[in-house]
Structure formats: structure tokens, C-alpha cells
Amino acid sequence: MKSIFFHLMPYPELPPDFPDEHRSVWVDIDPALYDPEVGNRTYNEYLDELEFAASCGFDAVGVNEHHSNGYGLMPSPNIIAAALSRNCPDTNIVVLGDSVALYNPPLRVAEEIAMLDGITGGRMVAGFPVGSPMDTIFAYGQNPATLRERYHEGVDLIRQAWTRDEVFSFNGKYNKLRYVNVWPRPVQQPHPPIWIPGGGSVDTWDWCAQEDLVYCYLSYFGYKAGLKTMQGFWKKVQETGKEANPFQGGFAQFIAVADTEKEAWDLYREPAEYFFNTCLHVYAGFADPPGYKTPNTVRAGVEGMVERAAREATARAEAKKSSTGGGYPKGLSFEEMVEKGYVILGNPTQVAEQVHELATTMHIGHLMTFCHFGNMNKDLVRYNTEMYATKVMPEVCDLFEDEYEDLWWPQPLDQPARRDVPEVSVS
Amino acid sequence: MASTSRPTRPSRRTGGIGQLSAYAAETLPFREGHLALVSCGEGSPVTYLHGMLGNPGEHAFLKALANNGWRVTAPSLPGFTGSSEPRGLRNLHDWVVAASELIDLAGVTGHPVVASSVGAMIALELATIRPEAFDAMVLIAPFGLWDPQDPVADPFATTLSNQRKMLTADPAASASFFDDLEEMPADLLVEHGVDRYLTRSASAQLIWPIPEFGISERIHLVKNPVTLVHGAKDAIIPASYLNKWEQILPNVVGVHCVEEAGHQAEFDRPEDIAAIATSALS
């Protein structure tokens, strides 16, 4: 099993009463709350954390794309990947991913991933999410009724751009290009592995199963809640007659490891509560615009992960308004988060056991680990990262590796070029 | 555009949500799918082009028009109540062409029209390029204009229950759209929900993110006599837009701001709006 150190890059200094005083951390969050000096410090700390994780031996580091929010400060994951590409020479980089429908044209994604693959010598994974409703519909004005169609056309354009060995025209419904000719070409052939992060759409299962793409369920709510979704995906894979290779699956999980369980409870409470009660304080009206879900998903009664988070956040806010007394609204408690499996917590043995259970129960070969979450300070991030890398990862890294081949993992050059900046010599 | 005669043996919806039983409900082949259409009443013909709520069965406005001596034909635009999803409709031009085909297919070309909300927007756009599409027009809160100082509200960045409150002054007025029938079988319950979702999606496809497509540049082409109606409590399009339309339409023959009525005023005050329409179109 591969462990990917995944970073969301949240804004860490929203006020404690944020859920009480503001309706949403996403879309219409007050711009006055963003302090550029905090941003400067935060971006550099987060890049340090990613590079540290790479040095600890994680199989990859991961980044993603979000807009207009305090949940994640990466409108351009490719910029972060570029910052990492030279400083982490042996680590794979998972961009999970570029919201294809938001690029005009999506060819830009093909170009930038090819650039990154070139710089890294073939260590890129290209992730293509449809994108959350907050990002795509409300922040970027995409039409919910046509978003998925636009997205699929964009992915088709990117795949053709990478694989066709000729200059070609693309006459799509949303993209019309006379001369498609991506230079550079990706190092990995036919192209970097493509992973599809999903939040619960049943049509995405079908598509990933049919097209041999990795389906990554990036859930906030842990493996106990995510099991049904992954079972739905594996059922689709089996219906295609293909082997259920665990490396065709991915899952995201919050990790909180310490020398003792008690320490873990003490150390990780605040950052977990910040993440679940502040970073996920999304107004429900932004979570389910009509047309965003396919009729099949509506018919199946599936609630997306973002929709669920927003519904619960709005319900808590409304419950607070209708209750007497003041103060900080009662959010999700850390005890509930751990009990429900949102956060895997404990000493290294306990965490390894739970990760093992997660991986085997859900049949997952790629685990996106959140060793940073919420407003965790950099020292705690370093501690959690190192604990996981040195004491948990060795216990789970062999899972599935003997029985299955990871067909969706970067295939870098044998001898890639590396950073080679000479020292300045002053005579 | 030549008129297309309707089939002599139209297919009728059976079962379904059961709300169309009081009307003649039918589906007509349209491109690769179908269009749903309801009709009621006897008398002079009038077309109803629906708004964001579509044609949710036995809504009182169609009955009120019929009671005023009209033979009402109410087609559902692509994607709305019972019609196939709007595949291939990439932009406003595509929608207007589809609407042009629709009125010919439904046999209502040249009839007077009462159009609401998104339907009113489409009717206006169609009238700019095809003056004979409609006779006189009664337009209820059309989309199409945008004043940044007094913007149209966003009816999608909200929960379903709040959207309901935005569409009519009295949420109960849209029960036929938002509420499920009692004792509805489970599978029909699911499909009713899907139908509702698809209707809401079709509205989003038409007017998201900002419903302004340059109509003010071509509005001078609408020579039809137009009666404007607007709910005083319209929570989506401010009532001030009534005056904006009056100022730019070349041939306004009536202006009505209706108290205790919201965006889809014909749901809140069906008899009053039907009386206004009857007076305007007779």
C-alpha cells in the first residue's frame, strides 16, 4: 500500500467564533479575514511540511485545488507541485487534482502536468476531479447543468493531447481548437497515471471502472462511513469483469499518532475541531445546486461528502441560533470524530492496526494521509508526520504489494536530471 | 418556420405523479426525445410558457385561465416537467431555436401567450427574431435584465426549502411542485424527486450564473403588445424591474404590480393574474 502525505493548506487563523458569526468558510467568506502576512508564513510552513514528508520517505506528496475559501489555499495545485518538483527529487507528486472544467482551455492542464512530469523526470500523478459545487459553480460560475459534460470533454481533450502523435483539431461542444499540439510531451508514456477523486457520484464509479482509472474517495468522514461508497465502486469494477486491484482505489484519512493514546488525545483535539467545525463550516446552500448531481445519483439517494458536511454545518448553526445562551456553537466533538472514525488516533500500534483494517476492509492500495489538519502547528505536524512515516508506514507498506501490481503509479526515468546549481565562486 | 401538425394519436402519460389527471396531458416527439404538454379549457387559444416551477400538474393558474374562457396549451420547455433533458442546448440561441420548434410542434404559433419567469425570458428572445411567434404577450417577471445596483437574487445558492420561499410569496402556493403526494408509491416518489431535480436543473442551465444575455440590445424588435406583471413580493427579481422593462419595450399596453405575490405570481394569485391576462388578451 502506498502512503501519500496529503496537504489541504487551510487558512489557520480564522477566529474561534467564525462558525457563529459567518455563514460559510467557502464562496462568500469575508475577504477581510485573510491576513497576507499569515498567508506568507503559512505557505512557507506548508511547503516545509510537504518537503519534510518527502524526506521522511512517504511514497508521494499530494496537493489539490480549491477556490474562494479558508478550507484550502491552493487555487493552483500545479504551482505548489512546481515548488516541490525540484526540492523533492525522489518523491512522487500527486496533484489530486486539477479541476479540468475550470480551465479554458483544459489543454492548459495537459501542458502543466507535462511540464511537471518533465521537471521531475516522470514522477507525476494527474488527478482530475469534477470539482466541488462551491469551487466550480459558485466561485467559478460554471453552469451546474453542464459542468459534468464540460468536465468529461476536457478530460477527453487532455488524454488525446497527451497520446496523439500528430497535430489535431478538437471540435467539442465546449472547446473548439484548430491545432492541438502539446509541447512538452510528458515523460511517462502514454501519460502520467490518472486518478479521479470523487465525493460519491455513482456515475464516477462507472466511469473509473470502465476506463481503468483510479477512483479516490476523498472523504472527511473516515473509513467506516466510506465503506459503502468503495463497495459501490468495487461492485462496478467486478461488473466489468476486471480484477478488483486495490491500487485502482484510493481513500483519504485523518491520522493522529503519538507515543501514547493519551498524548494523541491531548495533542490533536484542537486542530481536529478546527478542521471539522471551522474548515468544514460550509453553507448548505452552496453544496447542492440543481444539475450538479446526475439523475442516477439523485435516484440512488446518495449524499455527497461535501453536501453532508455542509448540511451538518448548517444544521449546527441553525440549532445554535434557536438555542438560548451565547458562546461558541457546539460543534462536532473530538470524541465523536474519533469514535466515528473520522480521525484514526492512537499510539503507533493502534494507528497501524486501524490503517490495516481500513486498507483491507475497503481494499485500498493508495492512502491519502492527512498528517496535517486544521490549524495544527508546524511542530506537531512534523511530529505526526515523522511518527507515521517511521512507526506506522513500515507496518502497512507491504499490504497488497506481493499480490497485485500497481498499474497506476509513476514510472520515472532511470536517471532523471536533477537540480545542479553550482556554488557561486568569488575569487 | 412552417407549422408542424400535431400527431392525431398523441401518447398520454399514465401513472407518473398522478397530478395531471385533471388535464389532457400528452407527450410529443421532439428531436431525440419528447416534449410534455398539458391543455385544458375551451374557447380562444392561449399559450402558457411556464417559469422555474415548470408545469406541476393541477396548478390553479391553468384552471383559472380555463375558467375565464380560454383553451390553454402549456408545453414544457426541454428539461422541465416531463420533457426530455435539454441535450444539445449549448447556449441561449439553442434554447430559442428549440422554443421556436416547440411552439410549432404544439400548434400554438401566433397565439397570445402568458409567459412567466424563465418562460417569459425565452418568449421575449423568440419574439425578437420571430415576430409572428406570438400575438399579444402577458409577461410575468421575465429574466433578462441586470442592474448591479439592484441585482437579481441567486435562487440556487440556497437550500431547497429556502428556494421554495423565493419562488412564491406563500410557500404553500408551490405545493404541487415541492410536495410529494400522500400515499405515492415508493418508486414514483423517487421519480417525482428526480423530475423536480431535473426541472430545477433546467432553470439553472438557463439562468446561471447571471441571467443577462443582451436582450436590451434587441428588445426594440419586440413589436407585440406586451402587458407586464410583477409580484410585489418577488424575492428573486426586484419589483423595480417592472419599470425597467416598461421603459425599454416598444409596445407596453399594461403594467401591473400585484400585491401579495412573489416571483411566480400566477401561483400566488392565480385568479387575479388570469383576470389581468384575460383583460389584456381579449
Interface residues (C-beta under 8 A of the other chain):
Chain A: V27 I137 F138 G141 N143 P144 A145 T146 K173 Y174 Y283 A284 G285 F286 P289 P290 G291 K293 P295 V298 R299 G301 T314
Chain B: G79 P86 R90 F156 A157 T158 T159 N162 V190 E191 G193 V194 Y197 L198 R200 S201 A202 S203 A204 Q205 W208 P209
